[in-house]
Amino acid sequence: MQPSKQGAPAEHFSDNEPGICGPIRDALVTRGDYYMHLADLKCYVETQERVAALYANPDGWARKAIINVASSGRFSSDRTIREYAAEIWHATPCPVT
């Protein structure tokens, strides 16, 4: 993909500082995209357009948000860290008093 043909202008991200992102864009376009930052840019832009259209429909957005939350599983960062420590590192808790 040619980012310059996909509409990635350097001024896009900052109206107050035109060109501030130019060096980043130029590095990606002219020196190679070593980390593949632009590999999924087209899909990202298409998805963002769908998200923006859905967000413009408050009822549809609310429905999807509620379904998303209702479908999520139980999550606790404490539980996740405890399980990771036990299962990966075979570490036991060390109470701090």
Short mmCIF file of the C-alpha atoms (twelve columns), coordinates in Angstrom:
data_MODEL
# 
_entry.id   MODEL 
# 
loop_
_atom_site.group_PDB 
_atom_site.id 
_atom_site.type_symbol 
_atom_site.label_atom_id 
_atom_site.label_alt_id 
_atom_site.label_comp_id 
_atom_site.label_asym_id 
_atom_site.label_seq_id 
_atom_site.Cartn_x 
_atom_site.Cartn_y 
_atom_site.Cartn_z 
_atom_site.pdbx_PDB_model_num 
ATOM 1  C CA . MET A 1  0.000   0.000   0.000  1 
ATOM 2  C CA . GLN A 2  1.199   3.477   -0.761 1 
ATOM 3  C CA . PRO A 3  0.267   5.633   2.280  1 
ATOM 4  C CA . SER A 4  0.584   8.825   0.269  1 
ATOM 5  C CA . LYS A 5  -2.160  7.525   -2.023 1 
ATOM 6  C CA . GLN A 6  -4.320  6.470   0.933  1 
ATOM 7  C CA . GLY A 7  -4.792  9.966   2.301  1 
ATOM 8  C CA . ALA A 8  -2.313  10.194  5.152  1 
ATOM 9  C CA . PRO A 9  -1.481  13.909  5.054  1 
ATOM 10 C CA . ALA A 10 0.960   15.200  7.622  1 
ATOM 11 C CA . GLU A 11 -1.497  17.926  8.656  1 
ATOM 12 C CA . HIS A 12 -4.344  15.520  9.413  1 
ATOM 13 C CA . PHE A 13 -3.628  15.144  13.132 1 
ATOM 14 C CA . SER A 14 -2.952  18.721  14.154 1 
ATOM 15 C CA . ASP A 15 -4.813  21.730  12.798 1 
ATOM 16 C CA . ASN A 16 -2.809  23.978  15.125 1 
ATOM 17 C CA . GLU A 17 0.610   22.688  14.052 1 
ATOM 18 C CA . PRO A 18 0.500   21.917  10.335 1 
ATOM 19 C CA . GLY A 19 3.204   19.523  9.256  1 
ATOM 20 C CA . ILE A 20 4.114   18.379  12.752 1 
ATOM 21 C CA . CYS A 21 3.545   14.740  11.746 1 
ATOM 22 C CA . GLY A 22 5.323   15.176  8.421  1 
ATOM 23 C CA . PRO A 23 8.621   13.645  9.545  1 
ATOM 24 C CA . ILE A 24 6.815   10.533  10.771 1 
ATOM 25 C CA . ARG A 25 4.852   10.169  7.550  1 
ATOM 26 C CA . ASP A 26 7.958   10.800  5.472  1 
ATOM 27 C CA . ALA A 27 9.921   8.197   7.431  1 
ATOM 28 C CA . LEU A 28 7.210   5.599   6.892  1 
ATOM 29 C CA . VAL A 29 6.742   6.391   3.232  1 
ATOM 30 C CA . THR A 30 10.328  6.989   2.093  1 
ATOM 31 C CA . ARG A 31 12.454  4.906   4.460  1 
ATOM 32 C CA . GLY A 32 10.247  1.850   4.729  1 
ATOM 33 C CA . ASP A 33 7.650   0.758   7.220  1 
ATOM 34 C CA . TYR A 34 9.885   -1.657  9.123  1 
ATOM 35 C CA . TYR A 35 7.315   -2.369  11.869 1 
ATOM 36 C CA . MET A 36 4.391   -2.574  9.412  1 
ATOM 37 C CA . HIS A 37 2.491   0.362   10.964 1 
ATOM 38 C CA . LEU A 38 0.707   1.024   7.701  1 
ATOM 39 C CA . ALA A 39 -0.060  -2.581  6.782  1 
ATOM 40 C CA . ASP A 40 -3.642  -2.441  8.055  1 
ATOM 41 C CA . LEU A 41 -4.252  1.281   7.610  1 
ATOM 42 C CA . LYS A 42 -6.936  0.791   4.954  1 
ATOM 43 C CA . CYS A 43 -8.886  -1.670  7.146  1 
ATOM 44 C CA . TYR A 44 -8.434  0.621   10.151 1 
ATOM 45 C CA . VAL A 45 -9.840  3.620   8.275  1 
ATOM 46 C CA . GLU A 46 -12.787 1.575   6.975  1 
ATOM 47 C CA . THR A 47 -13.556 0.290   10.468 1 
ATOM 48 C CA . GLN A 48 -13.270 3.778   11.942 1 
ATOM 49 C CA . GLU A 49 -15.779 5.021   9.368  1 
ATOM 50 C CA . ARG A 50 -18.219 2.267   10.391 1 
ATOM 51 C CA . VAL A 51 -17.718 3.137   14.062 1 
ATOM 52 C CA . ALA A 52 -18.349 6.831   13.357 1 
ATOM 53 C CA . ALA A 53 -21.555 5.980   11.489 1 
ATOM 54 C CA . LEU A 54 -22.743 3.778   14.357 1 
ATOM 55 C CA . TYR A 55 -21.850 6.441   16.929 1 
ATOM 56 C CA . ALA A 56 -24.051 8.882   15.015 1 
ATOM 57 C CA . ASN A 57 -26.976 6.523   15.780 1 
ATOM 58 C CA . PRO A 58 -27.400 6.778   19.594 1 
ATOM 59 C CA . ASP A 59 -29.854 3.868   19.832 1 
ATOM 60 C CA . GLY A 60 -27.645 1.535   17.802 1 
ATOM 61 C CA . TRP A 61 -24.544 2.632   19.711 1 
ATOM 62 C CA . ALA A 62 -26.230 2.100   23.092 1 
ATOM 63 C CA . ARG A 63 -27.492 -1.341  22.042 1 
ATOM 64 C CA . LYS A 64 -24.027 -2.488  20.972 1 
ATOM 65 C CA . ALA A 65 -22.420 -0.999  24.091 1 
ATOM 66 C CA . ILE A 66 -24.876 -2.806  26.374 1 
ATOM 67 C CA . ILE A 67 -24.422 -6.109  24.526 1 
ATOM 68 C CA . ASN A 68 -20.641 -5.695  24.703 1 
ATOM 69 C CA . VAL A 69 -20.663 -5.131  28.462 1 
ATOM 70 C CA . ALA A 70 -23.191 -7.896  29.079 1 
ATOM 71 C CA . SER A 71 -21.131 -10.355 27.034 1 
ATOM 72 C CA . SER A 72 -17.842 -9.646  28.749 1 
ATOM 73 C CA . GLY A 73 -16.549 -12.127 31.254 1 
ATOM 74 C CA . ARG A 74 -15.552 -11.531 34.833 1 
ATOM 75 C CA . PHE A 75 -12.298 -9.623  35.009 1 
ATOM 76 C CA . SER A 76 -10.187 -8.546  37.904 1 
ATOM 77 C CA . SER A 77 -6.654  -7.309  37.504 1 
ATOM 78 C CA . ASP A 78 -5.843  -8.675  40.959 1 
ATOM 79 C CA . ARG A 79 -7.134  -12.128 40.003 1 
ATOM 80 C CA . THR A 80 -5.330  -12.006 36.660 1 
ATOM 81 C CA . ILE A 81 -2.009  -11.063 38.268 1 
ATOM 82 C CA . ARG A 82 -2.455  -13.704 40.974 1 
ATOM 83 C CA . GLU A 83 -3.173  -16.408 38.353 1 
ATOM 84 C CA . TYR A 84 -0.258  -15.296 36.166 1 
ATOM 85 C CA . ALA A 85 2.132   -15.366 39.122 1 
ATOM 86 C CA . ALA A 86 0.947   -18.819 40.186 1 
ATOM 87 C CA . GLU A 87 0.614   -20.471 36.762 1 
ATOM 88 C CA . ILE A 88 3.546   -18.945 34.905 1 
ATOM 89 C CA . TRP A 89 6.061   -18.123 37.599 1 
ATOM 90 C CA . HIS A 90 4.901   -20.665 40.210 1 
ATOM 91 C CA . ALA A 91 5.161   -17.879 42.778 1 
ATOM 92 C CA . THR A 92 3.264   -17.827 46.037 1 
ATOM 93 C CA . PRO A 93 1.799   -14.727 47.676 1 
ATOM 94 C CA . CYS A 94 4.014   -12.801 50.040 1 
ATOM 95 C CA . PRO A 95 1.811   -10.903 52.484 1 
ATOM 96 C CA . VAL A 96 2.886   -7.351  53.177 1 
ATOM 97 C CA . THR A 97 2.115   -5.989  56.625 1 
# 
